[in-house]
Amino acid sequence: MRKYVYAGLFVSAGWLLTACGGKKATAIDDAAVLHNNQDQLTQIIIYDVFTPPVSSRIYVYSSLASYEAVRFVRPGSPSIAAKLHGFAPMPEPEKGKTYNYTLAATQAFFTVVHKVVFSLDSLKAYEKATMEKFKASMDEETFQRSVAWGDTIGKTVLARAMKDGYAQSRGKPKFLGNNEPGQWHPTPPDYLDGIEWCWNTMKPMVMDSASQFMPARPPKYSTDSNSFFFKEVKEVYAIGKNLTEEEKTIAKYWDDNPFVIEHSGHMMFGNKKITPGGHWMGIAAIAAQSSKADAVKTAQGYALTAIALYDAFISCWDEKYRSNVVRPVTVINEHIDKGWTPFLQTPPFPEYTSGHSTITAAAAMVLAHLYGDKFAFQDTSDLRYIGMQRHFNSFQEAAAEASISRVYGGIHYRNSVDVGAEAGKKVGTNIINRIFK
């Protein structure tokens, strides 16, 4: 039998929150509520087509707000925000007063989300229904107190978000690269300008700076067939010309392009999908659900995964626009095969290092710390979006497959995925050391 912990009060329950004031008891699964909240957010991120870096920002603030409220279910659970850069001390519940911490976490979550996404209609309908279930399970005073406290936590988290550099990063001029040899410029078929080119100005959560884990300089550009760089180019070309069915499956599975532009004759249409970060927030959900994690560990898993994604994007994007390395499709079209196209659509930003490799390695590190190095799972994160699922024996195995998928997809050189993965591991280790040690 689980215990729902309130400030100075323990209430025993199975799956039930005890009703007060004569109201009929309503069954509420705390962890399930947190999972549903996250799932609703992912649907909005997909609908609004946020870029992968911006999506990580949305996930990190909302997940932190949720954790900072629900952690009081388990006495002694430490604040995560207190160990991060730039957060004011989180409000604590008033001693001797009764709270429902899952309700407070839900309100904190909604308070943040309302300020960081665009499309709120569907979320508000879900929010209203959820709040009505909570209201039916407790007395009015506890309900209002929990909502008010959760709202205060959400606003405290938002205070940090308002000064993290995001507002200043909007409205910047377009980044079109340049036509110097070896330098990135927009790629076919749509020749879009580089997205989030100043993401390195964002305030990290744990890293001391965006460049703390700056990787080695990329291989020197060369069209000499014996040079390291051109050998890497030829490898991408050769792999792309001879993809096995398994390699195609892996590339498709980890594509996670939030907005793929499809072409059919003179017609163009967009296909919305989950972001790379959303995929790993989904894996965090699977880990919590399959291990029957309680609400506190569930919220902790979401928060730490989001922190890993957020810092990893800042680190990776810092390098992308510093080195500004040309994509394989550009070099191959100019020097090997004018008609070649990669298996996956090349995303609109420089090549070095691989974003997938960096963020997945970072997320895998923190999830392995929470759930174990040999945590096997069936990844159904993308099932509803692309109808695919895969089994992995560990988070690291999933991250390694996500990394090499970018080579199979023809959008990264092997060195870039290897170096990106190492940088991501450093980001993840840095978070573990700060939060747990």
Contacts in CASP RR format, 6 or more apart in sequence:
PFRMAT RR
TARGET T0000
AUTHOR 0000-0000-0000
METHOD contacts of the structure
MODEL  1
MRKYVYAGLFVSAGWLLTACGGKKATAIDDAAVLHNNQDQLTQIIIYDVF
TPPVSSRIYVYSSLASYEAVRFVRPGSPSIAAKLHGFAPMPEPEKGKTYN
YTLAATQAFFTVVHKVVFSLDSLKAYEKATMEKFKASMDEETFQRSVAWG
DTIGKTVLARAMKDGYAQSRGKPKFLGNNEPGQWHPTPPDYLDGIEWCWN
TMKPMVMDSASQFMPARPPKYSTDSNSFFFKEVKEVYAIGKNLTEEEKTI
AKYWDDNPFVIEHSGHMMFGNKKITPGGHWMGIAAIAAQSSKADAVKTAQ
GYALTAIALYDAFISCWDEKYRSNVVRPVTVINEHIDKGWTPFLQTPPFP
EYTSGHSTITAAAAMVLAHLYGDKFAFQDTSDLRYIGMQRHFNSFQEAAA
EASISRVYGGIHYRNSVDVGAEAGKKVGTNIINRIFK
1 12 0 8 1.000
1 13 0 8 1.000
1 14 0 8 1.000
2 12 0 8 1.000
2 13 0 8 1.000
2 14 0 8 1.000
2 294 0 8 1.000
3 10 0 8 1.000
3 11 0 8 1.000
3 12 0 8 1.000
3 13 0 8 1.000
4 10 0 8 1.000
4 11 0 8 1.000
4 12 0 8 1.000
4 13 0 8 1.000
4 17 0 8 1.000
4 30 0 8 1.000
4 73 0 8 1.000
4 100 0 8 1.000
4 101 0 8 1.000
5 72 0 8 1.000
5 73 0 8 1.000
5 74 0 8 1.000
5 75 0 8 1.000
5 101 0 8 1.000
6 93 0 8 1.000
6 97 0 8 1.000
6 98 0 8 1.000
6 99 0 8 1.000
6 100 0 8 1.000
6 101 0 8 1.000
7 72 0 8 1.000
7 93 0 8 1.000
7 94 0 8 1.000
7 95 0 8 1.000
7 96 0 8 1.000
7 97 0 8 1.000
7 98 0 8 1.000
7 99 0 8 1.000
8 95 0 8 1.000
8 96 0 8 1.000
9 96 0 8 1.000
9 98 0 8 1.000
11 17 0 8 1.000
11 18 0 8 1.000
15 27 0 8 1.000
15 28 0 8 1.000
15 29 0 8 1.000
16 25 0 8 1.000
16 26 0 8 1.000
16 27 0 8 1.000
16 28 0 8 1.000
17 25 0 8 1.000
17 26 0 8 1.000
17 27 0 8 1.000
17 28 0 8 1.000
17 100 0 8 1.000
17 134 0 8 1.000
17 137 0 8 1.000
17 138 0 8 1.000
18 25 0 8 1.000
18 137 0 8 1.000
19 25 0 8 1.000
19 26 0 8 1.000
19 136 0 8 1.000
19 137 0 8 1.000
19 138 0 8 1.000
20 138 0 8 1.000
20 139 0 8 1.000
20 142 0 8 1.000
21 139 0 8 1.000
23 136 0 8 1.000
23 137 0 8 1.000
23 138 0 8 1.000
23 139 0 8 1.000
24 136 0 8 1.000
25 137 0 8 1.000
26 133 0 8 1.000
26 134 0 8 1.000
26 136 0 8 1.000
26 137 0 8 1.000
28 102 0 8 1.000
28 133 0 8 1.000
28 134 0 8 1.000
28 137 0 8 1.000
30 70 0 8 1.000
30 73 0 8 1.000
30 102 0 8 1.000
30 294 0 8 1.000
30 295 0 8 1.000
31 288 0 8 1.000
31 289 0 8 1.000
31 293 0 8 1.000
31 294 0 8 1.000
31 295 0 8 1.000
31 298 0 8 1.000
33 102 0 8 1.000
33 106 0 8 1.000
33 130 0 8 1.000
33 295 0 8 1.000
34 66 0 8 1.000
34 70 0 8 1.000
34 102 0 8 1.000
34 105 0 8 1.000
34 106 0 8 1.000
34 295 0 8 1.000
34 298 0 8 1.000
34 299 0 8 1.000
34 302 0 8 1.000
35 285 0 8 1.000
35 288 0 8 1.000
35 289 0 8 1.000
35 298 0 8 1.000
36 126 0 8 1.000
36 130 0 8 1.000
37 66 0 8 1.000
37 106 0 8 1.000
37 109 0 8 1.000
37 110 0 8 1.000
37 130 0 8 1.000
38 63 0 8 1.000
38 281 0 8 1.000
38 282 0 8 1.000
38 285 0 8 1.000
38 302 0 8 1.000
39 285 0 8 1.000
40 122 0 8 1.000
40 123 0 8 1.000
40 126 0 8 1.000
41 58 0 8 1.000
41 59 0 8 1.000
41 62 0 8 1.000
41 109 0 8 1.000
41 113 0 8 1.000
41 117 0 8 1.000
41 123 0 8 1.000
42 274 0 8 1.000
42 278 0 8 1.000
42 281 0 8 1.000
42 282 0 8 1.000
43 122 0 8 1.000
44 113 0 8 1.000
44 117 0 8 1.000
44 118 0 8 1.000
44 119 0 8 1.000
44 120 0 8 1.000
44 122 0 8 1.000
44 123 0 8 1.000
45 55 0 8 1.000
45 58 0 8 1.000
45 59 0 8 1.000
45 117 0 8 1.000
45 258 0 8 1.000
45 275 0 8 1.000
45 278 0 8 1.000
46 258 0 8 1.000
46 272 0 8 1.000
46 273 0 8 1.000
46 274 0 8 1.000
46 275 0 8 1.000
46 385 0 8 1.000
47 119 0 8 1.000
47 122 0 8 1.000
47 272 0 8 1.000
48 117 0 8 1.000
48 118 0 8 1.000
48 119 0 8 1.000
49 258 0 8 1.000
49 259 0 8 1.000
49 272 0 8 1.000
50 58 0 8 1.000
50 117 0 8 1.000
50 258 0 8 1.000
50 275 0 8 1.000
51 195 0 8 1.000
51 196 0 8 1.000
51 258 0 8 1.000
51 275 0 8 1.000
52 256 0 8 1.000
52 258 0 8 1.000
52 275 0 8 1.000
52 276 0 8 1.000
52 277 0 8 1.000
52 313 0 8 1.000
52 359 0 8 1.000
53 195 0 8 1.000
53 196 0 8 1.000
53 199 0 8 1.000
53 202 0 8 1.000
53 313 0 8 1.000
53 314 0 8 1.000
53 317 0 8 1.000
54 196 0 8 1.000
55 258 0 8 1.000
55 275 0 8 1.000
55 277 0 8 1.000
55 278 0 8 1.000
56 277 0 8 1.000
56 306 0 8 1.000
56 309 0 8 1.000
56 310 0 8 1.000
56 312 0 8 1.000
56 313 0 8 1.000
56 359 0 8 1.000
57 116 0 8 1.000
57 161 0 8 1.000
57 164 0 8 1.000
57 166 0 8 1.000
57 202 0 8 1.000
57 310 0 8 1.000
58 113 0 8 1.000
58 116 0 8 1.000
58 117 0 8 1.000
59 277 0 8 1.000
59 278 0 8 1.000
59 281 0 8 1.000
59 302 0 8 1.000
59 305 0 8 1.000
59 306 0 8 1.000
59 309 0 8 1.000
59 310 0 8 1.000
60 205 0 8 1.000
60 303 0 8 1.000
60 306 0 8 1.000
60 307 0 8 1.000
60 309 0 8 1.000
60 310 0 8 1.000
61 112 0 8 1.000
61 116 0 8 1.000
61 157 0 8 1.000
61 158 0 8 1.000
61 160 0 8 1.000
61 161 0 8 1.000
62 109 0 8 1.000
62 112 0 8 1.000
62 113 0 8 1.000
62 116 0 8 1.000
63 109 0 8 1.000
63 299 0 8 1.000
63 302 0 8 1.000
63 303 0 8 1.000
63 305 0 8 1.000
63 306 0 8 1.000
64 80 0 8 1.000
64 81 0 8 1.000
64 84 0 8 1.000
64 157 0 8 1.000
64 303 0 8 1.000
64 306 0 8 1.000
64 307 0 8 1.000
65 105 0 8 1.000
65 108 0 8 1.000
65 109 0 8 1.000
65 111 0 8 1.000
65 112 0 8 1.000
65 150 0 8 1.000
65 153 0 8 1.000
65 154 0 8 1.000
65 157 0 8 1.000
66 105 0 8 1.000
66 106 0 8 1.000
66 108 0 8 1.000
66 109 0 8 1.000
66 299 0 8 1.000
66 302 0 8 1.000
66 303 0 8 1.000
67 80 0 8 1.000
67 105 0 8 1.000
67 296 0 8 1.000
67 299 0 8 1.000
67 300 0 8 1.000
67 302 0 8 1.000
67 303 0 8 1.000
68 79 0 8 1.000
68 80 0 8 1.000
68 81 0 8 1.000
68 90 0 8 1.000
68 105 0 8 1.000
68 108 0 8 1.000
68 153 0 8 1.000
68 157 0 8 1.000
69 101 0 8 1.000
69 104 0 8 1.000
69 105 0 8 1.000
69 107 0 8 1.000
69 108 0 8 1.000
69 149 0 8 1.000
69 150 0 8 1.000
69 153 0 8 1.000
70 101 0 8 1.000
70 102 0 8 1.000
70 104 0 8 1.000
70 105 0 8 1.000
70 295 0 8 1.000
70 296 0 8 1.000
70 299 0 8 1.000
71 77 0 8 1.000
71 78 0 8 1.000
71 79 0 8 1.000
71 101 0 8 1.000
71 296 0 8 1.000
71 299 0 8 1.000
71 300 0 8 1.000
72 92 0 8 1.000
72 93 0 8 1.000
72 99 0 8 1.000
72 101 0 8 1.000
73 101 0 8 1.000
73 102 0 8 1.000
73 294 0 8 1.000
73 295 0 8 1.000
73 296 0 8 1.000
74 294 0 8 1.000
74 296 0 8 1.000
77 296 0 8 1.000
77 300 0 8 1.000
79 89 0 8 1.000
79 90 0 8 1.000
80 300 0 8 1.000
80 303 0 8 1.000
80 304 0 8 1.000
80 307 0 8 1.000
80 435 0 8 1.000
81 87 0 8 1.000
81 90 0 8 1.000
81 157 0 8 1.000
81 160 0 8 1.000
82 89 0 8 1.000
82 90 0 8 1.000
83 206 0 8 1.000
83 434 0 8 1.000
83 435 0 8 1.000
84 205 0 8 1.000
84 206 0 8 1.000
84 307 0 8 1.000
84 434 0 8 1.000
85 203 0 8 1.000
85 204 0 8 1.000
85 205 0 8 1.000
85 206 0 8 1.000
86 160 0 8 1.000
86 203 0 8 1.000
87 156 0 8 1.000
87 157 0 8 1.000
87 160 0 8 1.000
88 156 0 8 1.000
88 159 0 8 1.000
88 160 0 8 1.000
90 153 0 8 1.000
90 156 0 8 1.000
91 149 0 8 1.000
91 150 0 8 1.000
91 152 0 8 1.000
91 153 0 8 1.000
91 156 0 8 1.000
93 99 0 8 1.000
93 101 0 8 1.000
93 104 0 8 1.000
93 149 0 8 1.000
94 145 0 8 1.000
94 149 0 8 1.000
97 145 0 8 1.000
98 141 0 8 1.000
98 142 0 8 1.000
98 145 0 8 1.000
99 142 0 8 1.000
99 145 0 8 1.000
99 146 0 8 1.000
99 149 0 8 1.000
100 134 0 8 1.000
100 137 0 8 1.000
100 138 0 8 1.000
100 142 0 8 1.000
100 143 0 8 1.000
100 146 0 8 1.000
101 146 0 8 1.000
101 295 0 8 1.000
102 134 0 8 1.000
102 295 0 8 1.000
103 131 0 8 1.000
103 134 0 8 1.000
103 138 0 8 1.000
103 143 0 8 1.000
103 146 0 8 1.000
103 147 0 8 1.000
104 146 0 8 1.000
104 147 0 8 1.000
104 149 0 8 1.000
104 150 0 8 1.000
104 153 0 8 1.000
105 150 0 8 1.000
105 295 0 8 1.000
105 299 0 8 1.000
106 130 0 8 1.000
106 131 0 8 1.000
106 134 0 8 1.000
107 146 0 8 1.000
107 147 0 8 1.000
107 149 0 8 1.000
107 150 0 8 1.000
107 151 0 8 1.000
107 154 0 8 1.000
108 150 0 8 1.000
108 151 0 8 1.000
108 153 0 8 1.000
108 154 0 8 1.000
108 157 0 8 1.000
109 154 0 8 1.000
110 123 0 8 1.000
110 127 0 8 1.000
111 150 0 8 1.000
111 151 0 8 1.000
111 153 0 8 1.000
111 154 0 8 1.000
111 155 0 8 1.000
111 158 0 8 1.000
112 154 0 8 1.000
112 157 0 8 1.000
112 158 0 8 1.000
112 161 0 8 1.000
113 123 0 8 1.000
114 120 0 8 1.000
115 158 0 8 1.000
115 161 0 8 1.000
116 161 0 8 1.000
117 123 0 8 1.000
131 147 0 8 1.000
134 143 0 8 1.000
134 146 0 8 1.000
135 143 0 8 1.000
138 146 0 8 1.000
163 203 0 8 1.000
164 202 0 8 1.000
164 203 0 8 1.000
165 201 0 8 1.000
165 202 0 8 1.000
165 203 0 8 1.000
166 202 0 8 1.000
168 201 0 8 1.000
169 196 0 8 1.000
169 198 0 8 1.000
169 199 0 8 1.000
169 201 0 8 1.000
169 202 0 8 1.000
172 197 0 8 1.000
172 198 0 8 1.000
174 193 0 8 1.000
174 194 0 8 1.000
175 193 0 8 1.000
175 194 0 8 1.000
175 197 0 8 1.000
175 321 0 8 1.000
176 185 0 8 1.000
176 186 0 8 1.000
176 193 0 8 1.000
176 194 0 8 1.000
177 183 0 8 1.000
177 184 0 8 1.000
177 185 0 8 1.000
177 186 0 8 1.000
177 194 0 8 1.000
177 324 0 8 1.000
178 185 0 8 1.000
178 324 0 8 1.000
179 185 0 8 1.000
181 221 0 8 1.000
182 221 0 8 1.000
182 325 0 8 1.000
182 326 0 8 1.000
182 331 0 8 1.000
183 324 0 8 1.000
183 325 0 8 1.000
183 326 0 8 1.000
184 324 0 8 1.000
184 325 0 8 1.000
184 326 0 8 1.000
184 327 0 8 1.000
184 330 0 8 1.000
184 349 0 8 1.000
184 350 0 8 1.000
184 351 0 8 1.000
185 326 0 8 1.000
185 330 0 8 1.000
186 192 0 8 1.000
186 193 0 8 1.000
186 194 0 8 1.000
186 348 0 8 1.000
187 327 0 8 1.000
187 329 0 8 1.000
187 330 0 8 1.000
187 346 0 8 1.000
187 348 0 8 1.000
188 329 0 8 1.000
188 333 0 8 1.000
188 341 0 8 1.000
188 346 0 8 1.000
189 261 0 8 1.000
189 263 0 8 1.000
189 341 0 8 1.000
189 345 0 8 1.000
190 261 0 8 1.000
190 348 0 8 1.000
192 348 0 8 1.000
193 348 0 8 1.000
194 348 0 8 1.000
194 349 0 8 1.000
194 350 0 8 1.000
195 347 0 8 1.000
195 348 0 8 1.000
195 349 0 8 1.000
196 317 0 8 1.000
196 349 0 8 1.000
197 317 0 8 1.000
197 321 0 8 1.000
197 349 0 8 1.000
198 321 0 8 1.000
199 313 0 8 1.000
199 314 0 8 1.000
199 317 0 8 1.000
199 318 0 8 1.000
200 210 0 8 1.000
200 211 0 8 1.000
200 314 0 8 1.000
200 317 0 8 1.000
200 318 0 8 1.000
200 321 0 8 1.000
200 322 0 8 1.000
201 210 0 8 1.000
202 210 0 8 1.000
202 314 0 8 1.000
204 210 0 8 1.000
204 212 0 8 1.000
204 310 0 8 1.000
204 311 0 8 1.000
204 314 0 8 1.000
204 315 0 8 1.000
205 307 0 8 1.000
205 310 0 8 1.000
205 311 0 8 1.000
205 431 0 8 1.000
206 307 0 8 1.000
206 311 0 8 1.000
206 430 0 8 1.000
206 431 0 8 1.000
206 434 0 8 1.000
206 435 0 8 1.000
207 213 0 8 1.000
207 311 0 8 1.000
207 314 0 8 1.000
207 315 0 8 1.000
207 427 0 8 1.000
207 430 0 8 1.000
210 314 0 8 1.000
210 315 0 8 1.000
210 317 0 8 1.000
210 318 0 8 1.000
211 315 0 8 1.000
211 318 0 8 1.000
212 315 0 8 1.000
212 430 0 8 1.000
213 315 0 8 1.000
213 423 0 8 1.000
213 424 0 8 1.000
213 426 0 8 1.000
213 427 0 8 1.000
213 430 0 8 1.000
214 315 0 8 1.000
214 318 0 8 1.000
214 319 0 8 1.000
214 322 0 8 1.000
215 319 0 8 1.000
215 353 0 8 1.000
215 419 0 8 1.000
215 420 0 8 1.000
215 422 0 8 1.000
215 423 0 8 1.000
216 419 0 8 1.000
217 323 0 8 1.000
218 323 0 8 1.000
218 325 0 8 1.000
218 352 0 8 1.000
218 415 0 8 1.000
218 416 0 8 1.000
219 227 0 8 1.000
219 228 0 8 1.000
219 229 0 8 1.000
219 232 0 8 1.000
219 413 0 8 1.000
219 415 0 8 1.000
220 227 0 8 1.000
220 228 0 8 1.000
220 229 0 8 1.000
221 229 0 8 1.000
221 325 0 8 1.000
221 326 0 8 1.000
222 228 0 8 1.000
222 229 0 8 1.000
222 230 0 8 1.000
223 230 0 8 1.000
223 331 0 8 1.000
223 335 0 8 1.000
224 230 0 8 1.000
225 231 0 8 1.000
225 234 0 8 1.000
228 415 0 8 1.000
229 413 0 8 1.000
230 331 0 8 1.000
232 413 0 8 1.000
232 414 0 8 1.000
232 415 0 8 1.000
233 328 0 8 1.000
233 331 0 8 1.000
233 332 0 8 1.000
233 335 0 8 1.000
233 336 0 8 1.000
233 413 0 8 1.000
234 336 0 8 1.000
235 407 0 8 1.000
235 413 0 8 1.000
235 414 0 8 1.000
236 328 0 8 1.000
236 332 0 8 1.000
236 342 0 8 1.000
236 407 0 8 1.000
236 410 0 8 1.000
236 412 0 8 1.000
236 413 0 8 1.000
236 414 0 8 1.000
237 328 0 8 1.000
237 332 0 8 1.000
237 336 0 8 1.000
237 337 0 8 1.000
237 340 0 8 1.000
239 247 0 8 1.000
239 407 0 8 1.000
239 408 0 8 1.000
239 410 0 8 1.000
240 342 0 8 1.000
240 343 0 8 1.000
240 408 0 8 1.000
240 409 0 8 1.000
240 410 0 8 1.000
241 340 0 8 1.000
243 251 0 8 1.000
243 343 0 8 1.000
243 408 0 8 1.000
243 409 0 8 1.000
247 408 0 8 1.000
248 343 0 8 1.000
248 408 0 8 1.000
249 388 0 8 1.000
250 401 0 8 1.000
250 404 0 8 1.000
250 405 0 8 1.000
250 408 0 8 1.000
251 343 0 8 1.000
251 344 0 8 1.000
251 405 0 8 1.000
251 406 0 8 1.000
251 408 0 8 1.000
251 409 0 8 1.000
251 410 0 8 1.000
252 344 0 8 1.000
252 386 0 8 1.000
252 388 0 8 1.000
253 382 0 8 1.000
253 386 0 8 1.000
253 388 0 8 1.000
253 390 0 8 1.000
253 405 0 8 1.000
254 276 0 8 1.000
254 279 0 8 1.000
254 356 0 8 1.000
254 401 0 8 1.000
254 402 0 8 1.000
254 405 0 8 1.000
254 406 0 8 1.000
255 273 0 8 1.000
255 344 0 8 1.000
255 386 0 8 1.000
255 405 0 8 1.000
256 273 0 8 1.000
256 274 0 8 1.000
256 275 0 8 1.000
256 276 0 8 1.000
256 277 0 8 1.000
256 278 0 8 1.000
256 279 0 8 1.000
256 356 0 8 1.000
256 382 0 8 1.000
257 273 0 8 1.000
257 344 0 8 1.000
257 345 0 8 1.000
257 347 0 8 1.000
258 272 0 8 1.000
258 273 0 8 1.000
258 274 0 8 1.000
258 275 0 8 1.000
259 270 0 8 1.000
259 271 0 8 1.000
259 272 0 8 1.000
259 273 0 8 1.000
260 270 0 8 1.000
260 271 0 8 1.000
260 273 0 8 1.000
260 345 0 8 1.000
261 268 0 8 1.000
261 269 0 8 1.000
261 270 0 8 1.000
261 271 0 8 1.000
261 345 0 8 1.000
262 268 0 8 1.000
262 269 0 8 1.000
262 270 0 8 1.000
262 271 0 8 1.000
273 382 0 8 1.000
273 385 0 8 1.000
273 386 0 8 1.000
274 381 0 8 1.000
274 382 0 8 1.000
274 385 0 8 1.000
276 355 0 8 1.000
276 356 0 8 1.000
276 359 0 8 1.000
276 360 0 8 1.000
276 402 0 8 1.000
277 309 0 8 1.000
277 359 0 8 1.000
277 363 0 8 1.000
278 381 0 8 1.000
279 381 0 8 1.000
279 382 0 8 1.000
280 305 0 8 1.000
280 309 0 8 1.000
280 359 0 8 1.000
280 360 0 8 1.000
280 363 0 8 1.000
280 381 0 8 1.000
281 302 0 8 1.000
281 305 0 8 1.000
281 306 0 8 1.000
281 309 0 8 1.000
282 381 0 8 1.000
283 305 0 8 1.000
283 363 0 8 1.000
283 367 0 8 1.000
283 377 0 8 1.000
283 379 0 8 1.000
283 381 0 8 1.000
283 395 0 8 1.000
283 398 0 8 1.000
284 301 0 8 1.000
284 302 0 8 1.000
284 305 0 8 1.000
284 363 0 8 1.000
284 367 0 8 1.000
285 302 0 8 1.000
285 381 0 8 1.000
286 377 0 8 1.000
286 378 0 8 1.000
286 379 0 8 1.000
286 380 0 8 1.000
286 381 0 8 1.000
287 293 0 8 1.000
287 301 0 8 1.000
287 367 0 8 1.000
287 370 0 8 1.000
287 371 0 8 1.000
287 375 0 8 1.000
287 377 0 8 1.000
287 395 0 8 1.000
288 297 0 8 1.000
288 298 0 8 1.000
288 301 0 8 1.000
288 302 0 8 1.000
290 377 0 8 1.000
291 371 0 8 1.000
291 375 0 8 1.000
293 301 0 8 1.000
297 370 0 8 1.000
300 370 0 8 1.000
301 366 0 8 1.000
301 367 0 8 1.000
301 370 0 8 1.000
304 366 0 8 1.000
304 367 0 8 1.000
304 370 0 8 1.000
304 431 0 8 1.000
304 435 0 8 1.000
305 363 0 8 1.000
305 366 0 8 1.000
305 367 0 8 1.000
307 366 0 8 1.000
307 431 0 8 1.000
308 359 0 8 1.000
308 362 0 8 1.000
308 363 0 8 1.000
308 365 0 8 1.000
308 366 0 8 1.000
308 427 0 8 1.000
308 428 0 8 1.000
308 431 0 8 1.000
309 359 0 8 1.000
309 362 0 8 1.000
309 363 0 8 1.000
311 362 0 8 1.000
311 427 0 8 1.000
311 428 0 8 1.000
311 430 0 8 1.000
311 431 0 8 1.000
312 355 0 8 1.000
312 358 0 8 1.000
312 359 0 8 1.000
312 361 0 8 1.000
312 362 0 8 1.000
312 363 0 8 1.000
312 423 0 8 1.000
312 424 0 8 1.000
312 427 0 8 1.000
312 428 0 8 1.000
313 355 0 8 1.000
313 358 0 8 1.000
313 359 0 8 1.000
315 358 0 8 1.000
315 423 0 8 1.000
315 424 0 8 1.000
315 427 0 8 1.000
316 353 0 8 1.000
316 354 0 8 1.000
316 355 0 8 1.000
316 358 0 8 1.000
316 359 0 8 1.000
316 420 0 8 1.000
316 423 0 8 1.000
316 424 0 8 1.000
317 349 0 8 1.000
319 352 0 8 1.000
319 353 0 8 1.000
319 423 0 8 1.000
320 349 0 8 1.000
320 350 0 8 1.000
320 351 0 8 1.000
320 352 0 8 1.000
320 353 0 8 1.000
320 355 0 8 1.000
321 349 0 8 1.000
321 350 0 8 1.000
323 350 0 8 1.000
323 352 0 8 1.000
324 350 0 8 1.000
325 350 0 8 1.000
325 351 0 8 1.000
325 352 0 8 1.000
325 416 0 8 1.000
326 350 0 8 1.000
326 351 0 8 1.000
327 346 0 8 1.000
327 350 0 8 1.000
327 351 0 8 1.000
327 411 0 8 1.000
328 342 0 8 1.000
328 346 0 8 1.000
328 351 0 8 1.000
328 410 0 8 1.000
328 411 0 8 1.000
328 412 0 8 1.000
328 413 0 8 1.000
329 340 0 8 1.000
329 341 0 8 1.000
329 342 0 8 1.000
329 346 0 8 1.000
329 410 0 8 1.000
329 411 0 8 1.000
332 340 0 8 1.000
333 339 0 8 1.000
333 340 0 8 1.000
342 409 0 8 1.000
342 410 0 8 1.000
342 411 0 8 1.000
343 408 0 8 1.000
343 409 0 8 1.000
343 410 0 8 1.000
344 406 0 8 1.000
344 409 0 8 1.000
344 410 0 8 1.000
344 411 0 8 1.000
346 410 0 8 1.000
346 411 0 8 1.000
347 411 0 8 1.000
351 411 0 8 1.000
351 412 0 8 1.000
351 413 0 8 1.000
351 416 0 8 1.000
352 413 0 8 1.000
352 416 0 8 1.000
352 419 0 8 1.000
353 416 0 8 1.000
353 417 0 8 1.000
353 419 0 8 1.000
353 420 0 8 1.000
353 423 0 8 1.000
354 403 0 8 1.000
354 406 0 8 1.000
354 412 0 8 1.000
354 416 0 8 1.000
354 417 0 8 1.000
354 419 0 8 1.000
354 420 0 8 1.000
354 421 0 8 1.000
355 420 0 8 1.000
356 402 0 8 1.000
356 403 0 8 1.000
356 405 0 8 1.000
356 406 0 8 1.000
356 417 0 8 1.000
357 399 0 8 1.000
357 402 0 8 1.000
357 403 0 8 1.000
357 406 0 8 1.000
357 412 0 8 1.000
357 416 0 8 1.000
357 417 0 8 1.000
357 418 0 8 1.000
357 419 0 8 1.000
357 420 0 8 1.000
357 421 0 8 1.000
357 424 0 8 1.000
358 420 0 8 1.000
358 421 0 8 1.000
358 423 0 8 1.000
358 424 0 8 1.000
358 427 0 8 1.000
359 424 0 8 1.000
360 398 0 8 1.000
360 399 0 8 1.000
360 402 0 8 1.000
360 403 0 8 1.000
360 421 0 8 1.000
361 399 0 8 1.000
361 403 0 8 1.000
361 420 0 8 1.000
361 421 0 8 1.000
361 422 0 8 1.000
361 423 0 8 1.000
361 424 0 8 1.000
361 425 0 8 1.000
361 427 0 8 1.000
361 428 0 8 1.000
362 424 0 8 1.000
362 425 0 8 1.000
362 427 0 8 1.000
362 428 0 8 1.000
362 431 0 8 1.000
363 395 0 8 1.000
363 399 0 8 1.000
364 394 0 8 1.000
364 395 0 8 1.000
364 396 0 8 1.000
364 398 0 8 1.000
364 399 0 8 1.000
365 395 0 8 1.000
365 424 0 8 1.000
365 425 0 8 1.000
365 427 0 8 1.000
365 428 0 8 1.000
365 429 0 8 1.000
365 431 0 8 1.000
365 432 0 8 1.000
366 428 0 8 1.000
366 431 0 8 1.000
366 432 0 8 1.000
367 375 0 8 1.000
367 395 0 8 1.000
368 375 0 8 1.000
368 394 0 8 1.000
368 395 0 8 1.000
368 396 0 8 1.000
369 432 0 8 1.000
369 436 0 8 1.000
371 395 0 8 1.000
373 394 0 8 1.000
373 396 0 8 1.000
374 393 0 8 1.000
374 394 0 8 1.000
375 394 0 8 1.000
375 395 0 8 1.000
376 391 0 8 1.000
376 392 0 8 1.000
376 393 0 8 1.000
376 394 0 8 1.000
377 391 0 8 1.000
377 392 0 8 1.000
378 389 0 8 1.000
378 390 0 8 1.000
378 391 0 8 1.000
379 389 0 8 1.000
379 390 0 8 1.000
379 391 0 8 1.000
379 392 0 8 1.000
379 398 0 8 1.000
380 389 0 8 1.000
382 388 0 8 1.000
382 389 0 8 1.000
383 389 0 8 1.000
390 398 0 8 1.000
390 401 0 8 1.000
392 398 0 8 1.000
392 401 0 8 1.000
399 421 0 8 1.000
400 421 0 8 1.000
403 417 0 8 1.000
403 418 0 8 1.000
403 420 0 8 1.000
403 421 0 8 1.000
404 417 0 8 1.000
406 412 0 8 1.000
406 416 0 8 1.000
406 417 0 8 1.000
407 413 0 8 1.000
407 414 0 8 1.000
407 417 0 8 1.000
END
